[in-house]
Amino acid sequence: MGTDVGDYVRFVLVLAAQDEHRTLAMTEKFTDAYWTGTARAVPTRARALHLLGQMLTKVGAALTPSHSQQ
């Protein structure tokens, strides 16, 4: 794994390629490394979108200044 942002970009590129096998592999890899996973029975696309949502939440939180810093 590289940097968070670099990993997120790579994940989005894999999603854009619409290769289900690569999407599943990357979803598994990132879930193991960073995130809360979904049940294995959930379709690959739904699992990938769940992971993407977690990524966007983390990025959004990093971009939003906390109230204590204002």
Residue pairs with C-beta under 8 A, 6 or more apart in sequence:
1 7
1 29
1 33
2 10
4 58
5 59
7 30
7 34
8 55
8 59
10 26
11 26
11 30
11 48
11 51
11 52
11 55
12 52
14 22
14 23
14 26
15 23
15 48
15 52
20 44
20 45
23 44
23 45
23 48
24 44
24 47
24 48
26 48
27 44
27 47
27 48
27 51
30 51
31 37
31 38
31 47
31 51
34 54
35 51
35 54
35 55
36 54
37 47
37 51
38 46
38 47
38 50
38 51
42 50
